[in-house]
Amino acid sequence: MKVFKFGGASVKDAEAIRNVANILQKYKSESLVIVVSAMGKTTNALEEIVNAYVGNKGTAFELLEVVKQQHFAIMASLFDEKHEVFGAINDTFVEIEWVIEDDIQDTYDYIYDQIVSIGEMVSTKILSAYLNEVGLPCQWLDARDVILTDETYREGRIQWESTQKNAQKTIIPLVEKGSFVLTQGFIGGTIDNHTTTLGREGSDYTAAILSYCLDVENMSIWKDVPGILTADPRLFKNVTKIDRLSYKEAIEMTYYGAKVIHPKTIKPLQNKNIPLFVKSFIEPEGEGTSISDGVEVLYPPVVVVASNQALLHISAKDFSFVAEHHLSRLFQLFATHRIKINMMQNTAISFSVCVTYNRYRIEQFIQAIEGEFKIVLDKDLELITVRHYHNDIVKSLKKGKVVMLEERIRKTLQMVLKKVPMMERVG
């Protein structure tokens, strides 16, 4: 058995869906579990609906109608107008209408999960219907019946024992019938049947969870790039593909923010020594990148850029040292407000942390500590991490920017940077 994961770009429109079907035709004799994300930028659009509803902007239904029509236009290119999939997708979108027509009674994170998860539900129903239409037998499966999480909405924590039992009990019999099994990435369910999500871009993690639970032969992630690259080709020229990575190096890269793979993906695979392949759905015959328990090789410099960063500078109001009891209090609050620290540095009287900027969470954190500490917040920053760095690359990355924070360890350099206009001499 193998697990394939297709992201939003691979199912963004009718042509893309046909391309996925063409790829799967080559694997029709394989035992496949297929994990699929929401189509294109659907997750972003559904987030706008959440914000419109929670913010009482009065545009939630209008925004929902746009999303619905985009999906119906795709279906019109794939199916006869009388196909039953139209009714199934309409009924699925009604679940959002049920939420937004009522007064707000739940937390933002809970509402988010109930609405945004619909993106994966509709994309998988459309793709499943199309695969069956073109002669690729496919069983649609609700991931919430398999992946059990706690009630940490937007970042559900996997209940591994129950999830493994569910996967083996539910998925293996479907695969043994000789058809593909197609399910949603990103989403899970609680013991009380409430929908949860696993964190943004969490479909990779879903595929890894199922790979672990089913002891599969290997897992493949299908992307719009030829494999794992030394940098984002949208930001840098002359990037190159890395043919092989060890689990250790892949974990390091994803921890520091490499977007090709979700950070939680590698560990379940490494635990059972399941190889991971990152392949291109544009050039499916390409070798891609393989990740396994291989021997460490000499890697080229790898650059990871994380935008939307903020620096929090924290110091005691009485000018005292930032001691262990201060740090204990701060880390407890970081955990409470679910703020991930990307980089940190402390001096005798201050503690600075670089975090991804989430206005709501950071405001709540600042409110919790402002009685005890002085806080300075710097926004609109970027965090650049360079694995296997050398000085020429570091120098070029700093050009036109101010270094707000910098740290070097044996193989990794991190810099928090702020763009500034280049000074020019007058006259």
N, C-alpha and C positions, 0 to 999 in steps of 0.2 A: 504494500500500500504506500502511496505517496500523497503529499499535501501540496497543492498549488494555491498561491495567493495572487489575486489580481486586484490592483489598486484602482482608485477613481479614474485616473487618466486612461486606463485600459478599457473602461466601459463608459466613456464620456458621451458617446453618441452612437447612432445606429451603425455607422461604419466600424467603429471600435468594437462593438459587440460582435459583428460579423467576423472581425479579425480574431477575437478570442475563440469563437467557434472553429475557425480554421486551424488555430493552434491546437485545440483540443481534439480535432479530428485525427491528429497524428498520435494521440494517446488513447484512442477509443477502446483499445484492448487492455488498458491499464486499470488498476483499482485506484481511483482518484477521489480524494476529498478536496473540494474547491471552496476557497474562502474568498469572498468578494466584498469590496468596499462600496460606499455610495458613489453614484455617478458624478464624475467631473468635480465641480465646485458645489455640489449639493449640500455638503455639510456646512460650508460657509453660509449658504442661503438659509438653511434651517436655523443656524445660530442667529441670523438677523431676525427671524420670526420670533425666536425666544426673547431676544432683547426688546423687540417691539411690543410683545405681550407683557413682559414683566415691567417694562418702562411705561406701559399704558399709553403708547403712541398712537393707537388707533389704526395701525397699518398692518397688523398681523395677518388678517384674512387676505388683504391685497397681495402681500408678499407670498403667502401660501399659494394663491392662485397662479402666480408666475411659476413657481416650482412645479405645480401640477401640470401646467400646460407644456413645460419643457419636457417632462416625462411622457406626456401623451403624444407629443410630436415625434419623439423617438420611437414610441410603439407604433405610430402610424406608418413609419418607414419599415417596420419589421413584420407586421401582422395584418391580416385581413381585419377590417373594421368590426367584424362580428366576433372576433376572438375573445374568449372568456377572460384573458389577461386584463382587458380594459376595466372590467367590473372589479376584478381582484385588486387592482392598483387604486381605483377610486375608493374602494372600501378601506384600504390601508391609509390613505390620506385623511379619511374621515376621523381616524384616531387623533390626528392633530386638531381637527375642528372641535372634537369633544373637549380637548384641553383648553383651547384658547377662547371658547365661548363662555367659560365659567370664570367667576372671580378668582383671583390668586389666593390660594390657600396653602401652598407648599413652598419649600425653599427653592431658590434659583437652580441649584444643582440638580434637584429632583426633577423640576420642570424641564430642564435642559435634556436630561436623559430620555424622558418620555417623548419629546419632540424630535430631537436630533437623530435618535435611533431609527426613525422611520426611513431615513435615507437608505440604510442598508437593507431594510425590509423590501422596499420597492425595487431596488436595483437587482437583488437576487431573484425576486419573483419574475422580473422581466427577462433576465438572462436564462433562468431555468426554463421558462416557457419557450424561449427561442431555441435553446439547445434541443429540447424535445421536438420542436417543429422541424429541425433540420436533421433529425435522425440520430441524435446523440442522447440516448435515454438518461434522464437526470432526475434524481429525487431531491426536492426542495426540503430543507430542514431548518427549523427555527432554532437558532443558536441558544436562545434563552432556555430551551429544554435540555441543554447539555452543559453549558458553562455556568456554573453556580458561583456567585460572588457574595460578599457581605454587602452592607447597605452604605458603602462609601460611594455616593453618587459622583459621577464623572471620573472616578478612578477606582472602580470596583476591584477589590482584592479577591483573588481566586481562591475558592475552597477546593483544594486540589483533590482530595480523596473522593469527594462526591462527584466532581467533574470527571474524574477518570472512570468511575463506575458508570456514569451517564453516557460517556463517549463509547465505551465498549459495549454497553447494553443497546444503545440506539444506532450507532453508526455502522458497526461491523455487520449486523444483519442486512442493512441496506446495501452495503458494498458487495456482500456475497450474492445479492440478487443480480449482479452484473451491470449495475448502472452507476453513473457518477453520483456523488452526494455533494450538493451545493448548499452552502450556508453563509451566514453573515459574519464579517469581521466586526471588531470594535464593540460588540454588545454582549451582555450576559443577563442573568436574572437572579433575583434573590429567592430565598426559600418561600417568601410570601408572594412570589410571582410579580414583583416590580422590576421594570427594566432598568438596567445599569449600563454604563459604558466604561471602557477600560482605559480611557485617556486618549487624547488626540493622536491620530495616526495609529490607533491600536489594533488595526486589522492584522498587521504582521504578528503581533503578540498572540492574537487568536489562533493564527495558523500554527505558531510554535506550541501553544497549549495543546491543540489537537494532535500535533505530531508527537509530543511527549506522551499523551494519554493513550495513543494508539500504537506506539512503538513503530513508527513508519520507517520505510527505507531511507527516504530523504524528503526534504522540503524545498520548494522553489518559490521565489518571489519574482513576479514578472513586472518589470519597470519600463519607463520610457528612456532609459539609458542603457548602454551596453554591459554594465556591471557596476561595481563600486569604483568610483573615480577618485583621483587624488585631490579634487576640489569640485565645487559646484560649477559646471560649465556655463551657467548663466552669469556667474560672477568673475570667472577667471578664464584666460586663454591657455591653450597648450596643456590642458589636463590630460592625464593618461589613465588607462584602466589598470586596476590591480587584479592580476589573474587569480592569486591565491591569498587567503588570509587565515590566520589561526583564530580560534575562538577568542583567545586572549586579546589579540589586536582588534578584532571586531567589537568586543565589549568596550575596550578603551575608546574606540572611535565613536560608537553610539552614545556612550556616557557623555562625551564632550559635545554631542549635538549633531553628529553626522545624520543627515535626513534620510539616507537611503533605507535604513532599517530602524524600526522602533527599538528604543534602548532595552526593553525587557525581553526582546526576542531571543537573544543568544543563549541565555542561561538554561532554559528548559531543553534546548537542543544539545548543549554541551553536557548536561547531566546524563543523557543517554547516548552521547556520541552520534547524533543524527546529523549528517552533512546538510549544509544549506547552500543553495545555488541562487545567485541573483542574476536573472536573465532579462533579455530585452524582448518585449512583445512586438517591437518594431522590426527587429532582426532575430526572430526566434531560433534560427539555426546557429547563432553565435554561441561561443562557449561561456560567456558571462564570467562571473567571479564565483569561485568555490570557497566555502568557509568550513573548516573541519579541524580536527585535533591534530594538525600537522606540525611539522618542525618549523620553528620561527625562521623567517628568511630576512634578508636585508630589504627593508621597505623604503620607498621614496618618501620625501616629505609629503604629508597629508594635511590639508588646510580645511578647517571647519569654521564657518562663520555663523554665529547666532545673533540675529538682530533683535530689536525690541527688548533691550536689556536695561536694567537700572542698577545703580549703586546706592546702597544704604550705608551711610556713615553714622555709627552709633557710638556715643560716649556718655559716661556718667555725668550727671549734672553737677556733682560736687568736685569734679576734676580728679576723682580718685581713679586708681587702676581699674581696668576691666579685668576683674578676677574670675576665678572658676565659677563662683556662685552666680555672677552676672551671665556668663556664657551658658550655664545650665538653664537659666531662666529664658534667655533668648532662643536657644535651640528648642526648648519646649514649645514656645510660641510659634516658631517657624513650622514645627510639626502640626500644631493645632490649626494653623491657617493654611496648611498645605502649600507652603512656599519652598520650592526646591532651590537650594544654594548651588550656583554654578561655579563660584570661586569665592574665596574668603581670605582675609588678611587681618592680623591684629597688631597693634602697637601697645605701648604701656597704658595709654588712656583712651584708645579708640578701637573699634571693631568694624571693619568694612566688609560687606558682602555684595556680590553680584548675583542678581536674580532675574528671571524672566519677568517682565513687567505685566502684572495683572492688577489693574487699578483697584478692583474691589478687595482683593486679598491683601494687598499692600496697605491700603487705607485702614483696613481692620487691624492689621498688625501694628501700624503706627499708633492707632488709638489705644491699643493695649499697653504700649510701653512709654508713651509720651509723658506720663507722670513720673517715670523713673529715669529716663534717658533723654539726651539731646539727639535729635535725628536730622540729618541732612540727606535729601533725596536728589540724585542726579538721574535724569531720564534721557531717552533717545540715544542710547549707547549701543555699541556692538561688542560682542565677545568673540575674539579670534583665538582659536586653539590650533597649534601646529605640532603635529606628531613628527618625530624624527627631523627636527628643524635644523637649519643652518642659517648663518647670519645674513646672507644675501637675501633670502626670502623674508626674514624678519624685517630687515631694513625696508624692503619694498612695501610690505604690508602697513608700515607705520607712516608712509608718505601722506602728508596732508591731514594728519590726525594727531591728537594729543593722547598720550598714554595716561589713563587715569589710575590703572592698577596693572601690575605685571608680576608674573611668577614663573620661575623656571625650575623644572625638575629634570631628571636624567634624560628622558626621551621626549618630554612635552613642555611646550611654552604656551602660556595663556596671557592674553592682553585684553584689558577693557579699554576701548578706544572711543574718542569723541571726534567727529569730523569738524574741522575748522577751515575757514577760507584761507587759501594760501596768500601770505603777505607779499605785496609787490612794492618795490621802491617807487616813490613818486618823483617824476622828473629825471 
